[in-house]
Amino acid sequence: KLSPVLRSHMTENEDDITRLEIKLDRMVIYFAGANSPAALAQKPIRFLFLDETDKYPRFSGREADPIKLASERTRTFWNRKIVKCSTPTTRGGYIFREYERTDKCRYFMPCPHCGHYQAFVFAQLRWPEEERDPEIIKDKKLAWYECAGCKGKIKDVDKHKMTLEGLWTPERCRIDSNGKIKGEIPQTAKRGFWINALYSPWISFSEIAAEFLRSRESIELLMNFVNSWLAEIWEEKTEETKEDKILEKQGDYPEGLVPHGAVVLTAGVDVQKDHFYIVIRGWGVGEESWLIRAARVEAWDDVIAVLFKTEYKRASGDPFKARLSCIDSGFRTDEVYELCRRWRDVARAIKGENHLSGVPYRPTRIDRNPKTGAAIEGGLSLWRLDTSLYKDKITRMVNSSPGDPSQWHVFKNISEEYVRQFCAEHKILVRDKKSGKTWEEWKKKSAGAPNHYWDAEVYAAAAADMLRVSSLREEGQSIPYIPKQTDDDSKLGGWVGNRKGWINR
């Protein structure tokens, strides 16, 4: 009634306005609660607006979930539109999962000082370091936004002009100096938009800073701040590797060259339905390691060539082959088993698990006598890995101090794809809402983000553990070797004094 345009479409009949229905001259607006199956399943509708989807009940009475029920009502129309809005909650929440399937637009605006386009993020909010009283920051309006480009101060009065000149920009696209979107725009019919309280013309930067300072001492208040003010999912991160950190680890050697300190190579293979990701890593004294190769291949013949037939050399010409390869058996399981039988001395089928009780890995015999069920001597074993343990170990090595022996390196000009996949996960604190118990888990930062090189690194590290590379010593001291595959891991501790090469049984 307060909008002249909408008021012009209202009928003269007072009965056309009820609590759950408004009849206009061109359309009808229906209102329904997410917990009412009857209201969600009555009418064919062209435009569906779902608000606060993360607060919907999982099921509507005895029916399916309310979002599916409501969406079914739009099937009559070829030109339907469904709009889903919500404050995000957790990574498993509905709105986050839906947003991940879209072009993931964020609103980029030009800095009033330098013109650099940027999306507002909380990390750039600033206030005087010496001031910690939220009420003083709020009352005196002490906070400002720091431009990610020129470091200039952006004030509340600048927001109005900036928002008028902004552009919705898909993920991994950028805006050039002429205000044009550059990059590969995702081809999808699903559009996604994200915005937080920093953009609001009604909330000042100082109010947001004050709310953060009030909330940071309480998990419940901080969770509300992250969800409702920052529009971010709630996760309590305990460990994370940044892409810049990996780039800092680049050595001065090219891909395929074995650095002088490496004395044994291991490999990890992440198997997908129609391709493979391979990591080959060299190991030396103190578990110092060097990435030798990171590759995606398309066929088993390529896997065999990279793992077992390719010689990797030092600058001096000394040849090396991968001494042990751990191959993921989650996909194409029978094919993995067959390959590991053929190359049993240098390959093992593995299966990752979040946690194993008391051990980093545990073998289980696969090949058994069909009549007696007894394990076949020398038969294939499946090696179960504690992936959380190895992810912790790799993260520790990546973040090791300069003086630590377990330095971790990658070859120069490492690909963006490798870096992105290596950093695709972080360790978060998971809370049970009912019991209040907490535990740590490695999870993907983004639901659809590939993490294949990260997984392959985990498998290569496990292979190094199986070879006892932690026992490598300086020149002249004994080094370990690995015998043929066995389900008795106590037999993996043999020793030889030959530095020149690994001895096969």
C-alpha positions in Angstrom: 0.0 0.0 0.0 2.9 2.3 0.6 4.4 1.7 -2.8 2.6 3.7 -5.6 3.6 1.2 -8.3 2.4 -1.9 -6.3 -0.7 -0.1 -5.0 -1.8 0.4 -8.6 -2.1 -3.4 -9.1 -4.3 -3.9 -6.0 -7.9 -4.8 -6.5 -10.8 -2.9 -4.8 -11.9 -6.0 -3.1 -10.8 -6.1 0.6 -11.3 -9.8 0.7 -8.3 -10.1 -1.8 -5.9 -9.4 1.1 -5.6 -12.1 3.7 -2.9 -13.3 6.1 -1.5 -15.9 3.7 -2.6 -14.5 0.3 -2.6 -11.2 -1.6 -4.5 -11.1 -5.0 -3.3 -8.5 -7.4 -4.7 -7.7 -10.9 -1.9 -9.7 -12.6 -0.8 -12.2 -10.1 -1.3 -13.8 -6.7 1.2 -13.7 -3.8 1.1 -16.7 -1.5 2.8 -16.9 1.9 3.7 -20.3 3.4 5.6 -21.6 6.4 8.4 -24.1 5.9 6.8 -26.4 8.5 3.5 -26.6 6.7 3.4 -29.3 4.0 -0.1 -28.4 2.9 0.8 -24.8 2.3 3.9 -25.8 0.3 2.1 -28.3 -1.9 -1.1 -26.5 -3.1 -0.5 -24.1 -5.9 1.5 -23.9 -9.1 3.9 -21.0 -8.8 6.3 -19.3 -11.2 8.4 -17.2 -8.8 9.5 -18.9 -5.6 11.3 -17.0 -2.8 12.8 -19.0 0.0 14.0 -17.0 3.0 16.4 -18.1 5.7 16.7 -21.6 4.3 19.3 -22.7 6.9 16.6 -22.4 9.5 14.2 -24.7 7.7 13.3 -28.0 9.3 14.8 -31.0 7.6 11.4 -32.5 6.9 7.9 -31.1 6.8 5.8 -33.4 9.0 5.7 -36.7 7.1 6.7 -35.1 3.8 10.0 -34.5 2.1 12.1 -31.4 3.0 10.3 -28.1 2.6 12.7 -26.8 -0.1 12.0 -29.8 -2.4 8.2 -29.5 -1.7 8.1 -25.9 -2.6 10.4 -26.3 -5.7 8.1 -28.9 -7.1 5.4 -26.3 -7.4 7.4 -24.5 -10.1 7.6 -27.4 -12.6 4.5 -26.1 -14.5 6.5 -23.1 -15.8 9.4 -23.2 -18.2 10.4 -19.6 -17.2 10.3 -20.2 -13.5 12.7 -18.6 -11.1 13.7 -19.8 -7.6 15.5 -17.4 -5.2 17.1 -18.8 -2.1 18.3 -16.4 0.6 19.8 -17.1 4.0 22.3 -16.1 6.7 24.9 -18.9 6.4 25.5 -21.2 9.3 28.1 -24.1 8.7 29.7 -25.8 5.8 27.0 -28.4 5.8 24.2 -25.7 5.8 21.9 -25.6 2.8 22.7 -22.0 1.6 26.5 -22.6 1.6 26.2 -25.8 -0.4 23.9 -24.1 -2.9 26.2 -21.1 -3.2 29.1 -23.4 -4.1 27.1 -24.6 -7.1 26.8 -21.1 -8.6 29.1 -18.6 -10.2 29.8 -17.2 -6.7 29.6 -13.5 -7.3 30.9 -10.9 -4.8 30.4 -7.2 -5.0 33.6 -5.4 -6.0 33.8 -1.6 -5.5 36.5 0.9 -6.5 38.6 2.6 -3.8 37.9 6.3 -3.7 41.6 7.0 -3.5 43.3 4.7 -6.0 40.4 3.1 -7.9 41.4 -0.5 -7.0 38.3 -2.8 -7.1 37.8 -5.0 -4.1 35.2 -6.8 -2.1 34.7 -5.8 1.5 36.2 -8.3 3.9 36.6 -8.1 7.7 40.4 -8.7 7.5 40.7 -5.1 6.1 38.8 -3.4 8.9 41.0 -1.3 11.1 40.8 0.7 14.4 43.5 2.1 16.7 45.7 -0.7 18.1 45.8 0.8 21.6 42.0 1.0 21.8 40.1 -2.1 22.9 36.9 -0.6 24.4 34.1 -1.4 22.0 31.9 1.4 23.3 34.6 4.1 22.8 35.3 2.8 19.2 31.6 2.9 18.4 30.8 6.3 20.0 33.9 8.1 18.6 33.7 6.3 15.2 37.3 5.3 15.3 37.2 2.4 12.8 37.9 2.6 9.0 38.4 0.2 6.1 41.9 -0.1 4.7 42.1 -0.3 0.9 43.8 -3.6 -0.2 45.6 -1.7 -2.9 46.9 1.7 -1.7 46.3 1.1 2.1 44.3 4.3 2.1 41.6 4.9 4.7 38.0 4.3 3.4 35.4 6.0 5.6 31.7 5.4 6.1 30.9 8.4 4.0 32.7 6.8 1.1 30.5 3.7 1.0 27.5 5.3 -0.9 29.5 6.4 -3.9 31.5 3.2 -3.9 28.4 1.0 -4.0 27.0 3.0 -6.9 30.1 2.2 -8.9 30.4 -1.5 -7.9 30.0 -4.6 -10.0 28.9 -8.2 -9.1 32.0 -10.2 -10.0 32.2 -14.0 -10.4 34.8 -16.0 -8.5 38.3 -15.9 -10.1 37.4 -12.9 -12.2 38.9 -9.4 -11.8 38.0 -5.9 -12.7 40.5 -3.9 -14.7 41.3 -0.2 -14.4 38.5 0.6 -16.9 35.9 -1.1 -14.7 35.5 -4.1 -17.0 35.2 -7.7 -15.7 38.1 -9.9 -17.0 38.6 -13.6 -16.7 36.6 -16.7 -17.5 33.0 -16.2 -16.4 31.5 -19.5 -15.3 28.8 -20.8 -17.7 26.0 -21.7 -15.3 22.3 -21.0 -15.0 22.7 -20.7 -11.2 23.7 -17.2 -10.0 25.0 -16.7 -6.5 25.5 -13.5 -4.6 27.3 -12.8 -1.3 27.4 -9.7 0.8 28.1 -8.8 4.4 27.4 -6.0 6.9 30.4 -4.0 5.9 28.5 -2.9 2.8 25.5 -1.7 4.8 24.7 2.0 4.6 22.9 1.7 8.0 25.8 0.1 9.9 29.1 1.9 10.4 32.6 0.4 10.4 32.9 1.3 14.0 29.7 -0.5 15.0 31.0 -3.7 13.3 34.4 -3.4 15.0 32.6 -2.9 18.4 30.4 -5.9 17.8 33.5 -8.0 17.1 35.2 -6.9 20.3 32.1 -7.7 22.3 31.8 -11.1 20.8 35.3 -12.5 20.6 35.4 -13.9 24.2 32.3 -16.0 23.7 32.0 -18.9 21.2 28.2 -18.4 20.8 28.5 -14.6 20.3 31.4 -15.0 17.9 29.5 -17.6 15.9 26.6 -15.2 15.5 29.0 -12.4 14.5 30.7 -14.6 11.8 27.3 -15.9 10.5 25.1 -12.8 10.7 27.5 -9.9 10.4 30.2 -11.3 8.1 28.0 -13.7 6.1 30.6 -16.4 6.6 30.2 -20.1 7.6 31.2 -21.0 11.1 34.3 -23.1 11.5 36.9 -23.1 14.3 40.1 -23.4 12.3 43.1 -24.9 14.1 45.5 -25.4 11.2 45.6 -24.0 7.7 48.2 -23.7 4.9 48.2 -20.5 2.8 49.1 -20.5 -0.9 51.8 -17.9 -0.3 53.5 -20.3 2.1 53.8 -23.0 -0.6 55.2 -20.5 -3.1 57.9 -19.6 -0.5 59.0 -23.2 -0.5 60.1 -23.2 -4.2 63.7 -24.4 -4.6 66.1 -23.5 -7.4 65.8 -26.9 -9.1 63.4 -27.8 -12.0 60.7 -30.5 -12.1 62.2 -33.9 -12.6 65.7 -33.2 -11.1 66.7 -35.0 -7.9 68.4 -32.5 -5.5 71.7 -33.6 -3.9 70.2 -34.3 -0.4 67.5 -36.7 -1.7 68.5 -40.4 -1.4 65.2 -42.2 -1.9 62.0 -41.4 -3.9 58.4 -42.3 -2.9 55.2 -41.6 -4.8 51.5 -41.1 -4.0 48.7 -41.6 -6.6 45.2 -40.2 -6.2 42.9 -42.2 -8.4 39.9 -40.7 -10.1 37.3 -42.2 -12.4 39.0 -41.2 -15.6 42.4 -39.8 -14.6 45.1 -39.9 -12.0 47.2 -37.3 -9.9 50.7 -38.3 -9.1 53.2 -36.8 -6.7 56.9 -38.0 -6.5 58.9 -36.8 -3.5 62.5 -37.2 -2.6 63.6 -37.8 1.0 66.8 -37.2 2.8 68.3 -37.0 6.3 66.0 -35.7 9.0 63.0 -36.3 6.7 63.9 -33.3 4.6 61.9 -33.7 1.3 61.8 -32.3 -2.2 58.9 -32.5 -4.7 60.3 -34.1 -7.8 57.2 -34.4 -9.9 53.5 -33.4 -9.8 51.5 -34.6 -12.8 48.0 -35.5 -13.9 47.8 -38.5 -16.3 44.9 -40.1 -18.1 45.7 -43.8 -18.3 47.2 -46.7 -16.4 50.0 -47.0 -18.9 51.0 -43.4 -18.0 50.9 -44.2 -14.3 53.2 -47.2 -14.8 55.6 -45.2 -16.9 55.8 -42.3 -14.4 56.1 -44.6 -11.3 58.1 -47.6 -12.4 59.8 -46.9 -15.7 61.0 -43.3 -15.5 64.4 -42.6 -14.1 64.8 -39.3 -12.3 68.4 -38.1 -12.1 70.7 -35.8 -10.1 72.7 -33.1 -11.8 75.6 -35.6 -11.6 73.7 -38.2 -13.6 72.9 -40.6 -10.7 69.6 -42.3 -11.6 66.6 -42.8 -9.2 63.2 -44.6 -9.5 60.3 -44.4 -7.0 61.2 -47.0 -4.4 57.6 -47.3 -3.1 54.3 -46.0 -4.4 51.1 -45.8 -2.4 48.1 -45.9 -4.7 44.6 -44.9 -3.6 42.0 -47.7 -4.0 38.8 -45.7 -3.5 38.1 -45.6 -7.2 38.7 -48.4 -9.7 39.5 -50.7 -6.8 40.0 -54.0 -8.7 42.3 -52.2 -11.2 44.4 -50.8 -8.4 44.7 -54.2 -6.8 45.8 -55.8 -10.0 48.4 -53.2 -10.7 49.8 -53.6 -7.1 50.0 -57.4 -7.6 52.0 -56.9 -10.8 54.3 -54.4 -9.2 54.2 -55.9 -5.7 57.7 -54.9 -4.7 57.3 -51.2 -5.3 53.5 -50.5 -5.0 50.9 -50.8 -2.3 47.1 -50.4 -2.4 46.0 -48.0 0.3 42.7 -46.7 1.7 42.6 -43.5 3.7 40.7 -43.2 7.0 40.3 -40.2 9.3 41.7 -42.0 12.3 43.3 -45.3 13.1 43.7 -46.5 16.7 47.3 -46.2 17.8 49.1 -46.7 14.5 49.8 -44.6 11.4 48.9 -47.4 9.0 47.7 -51.0 9.2 47.8 -53.8 6.6 44.9 -56.2 6.0 45.3 -59.3 3.8 43.1 -59.1 0.7 44.1 -62.4 -1.1 42.6 -65.3 0.8 42.0 -69.0 0.1 38.4 -69.2 -1.2 37.8 -72.5 0.6 39.4 -71.9 4.0 39.4 -68.1 4.1 43.0 -68.2 5.2 45.4 -65.5 4.0 47.5 -66.5 1.0 51.2 -66.3 1.8 52.7 -63.5 -0.2 49.2 -62.3 -1.3 48.1 -58.7 -1.7 47.5 -56.5 1.4 45.4 -53.3 1.6 47.1 -50.7 3.7 44.8 -48.4 5.7 46.3 -45.0 6.4 45.5 -42.5 9.2 45.2 -39.5 6.8 44.7 -37.0 9.6 48.0 -38.0 11.1 49.9 -37.5 7.8 48.1 -34.3 7.0 49.2 -33.0 10.4 52.8 -34.2 9.7 53.0 -32.5 6.3 51.6 -29.3 7.7 54.2 -29.3 10.4 57.0 -29.8 7.9 55.6 -27.1 5.6 55.6 -24.7 8.6 59.0 -25.9 10.0 61.5 -23.2 11.2 64.6 -22.6 9.0 66.8 -24.5 11.4 64.7 -27.6 11.6 66.0 -30.7 9.7 62.6 -31.6 8.2 62.5 -28.9 5.6 59.9 -29.3 2.9 60.5 -28.1 -0.7 58.8 -27.8 -4.1 60.5 -27.4 -7.4 60.6 -23.9 -9.0 57.7 -22.6 -11.1 55.3 -24.9 -9.3 51.8 -24.8 -11.0 48.9 -22.8 -9.6 46.8 -25.9 -9.8 49.1 -27.8 -7.5 49.3 -24.9 -5.0 45.5 -24.5 -5.0 44.8 -28.2 -4.5 47.5 -28.5 -1.8 45.8 -25.7 0.2 42.2 -26.9 -0.4 41.8 -28.2 3.2 42.1 -26.8 6.7 41.7 -28.3 10.1 38.7 -27.3 12.0 37.1 -27.8 15.4 33.9 -29.8 15.2 31.3 -29.5 18.0 28.5 -31.9 18.8 25.5 -29.7 19.6 23.9 -32.2 21.9 26.9 -33.4 24.0 29.1 -30.4 23.6 32.1 -32.6 22.8 34.7 -31.3 20.3 37.2 -32.9 18.0 39.4 -31.8 15.1 38.9 -32.8 11.5 40.5 -31.9 8.2 37.8 -30.6 5.8 37.7 -28.9 2.4 37.6 -25.1 2.6 35.1 -25.2 -0.3 32.8 -28.1 -0.9 33.7 -28.5 -4.6 37.4 -27.7 -4.4 39.7 -30.4 -5.8 42.3 -31.6 -3.4 44.0 -34.4 -5.4 47.6 -33.3 -5.1 47.1 -32.8 -1.4 45.9 -36.4 -1.1 48.8 -37.7 -3.3 51.3 -35.9 -1.0 49.7 -37.7 2.0 50.2 -41.1 0.3 53.8 -40.2 -0.7 54.5 -39.3 3.0 53.0 -42.6 4.1 55.2 -44.5 1.7 58.2 -42.7 3.2 57.1 -43.8 6.6 56.8 -47.4 5.4 60.4 -47.2 4.1 61.6 -45.8 7.5 63.1 -42.7 5.9 63.2 -41.1 9.4 66.1 -43.5 10.1 68.3 -42.1 7.2 71.7 -41.0 8.5 74.6 -39.0 7.2 77.1 -40.5 4.8 78.7 -43.7 6.0 75.9 -44.6 8.5 73.4 -47.4 7.9 70.1 -46.8 6.1 66.9 -48.9 6.0 65.5 -51.0 3.3 62.1 -52.5 2.6 61.5 -56.2 2.0 58.8 -57.6 -0.1 55.2 -56.9 0.9 54.1 -58.5 4.1 51.3 -58.1 6.6 53.8 -58.3 9.5 55.1 -54.7 9.8 57.7 -55.8 12.3 59.7 -57.1 9.4 60.1 -53.7 7.9 63.1 -52.8 10.0 66.0 -54.4 8.1 69.3 -52.5 7.9 72.1 -52.4 5.4 75.3 -50.2 5.2 75.3 -49.7 1.5 74.8 -46.0 0.6 74.9 -46.5 -3.2 71.5 -48.0 -3.7 68.5 -49.7 -2.2 68.8 -53.4 -1.8 65.9 -55.6 -3.0 65.2 -58.8 -1.2 
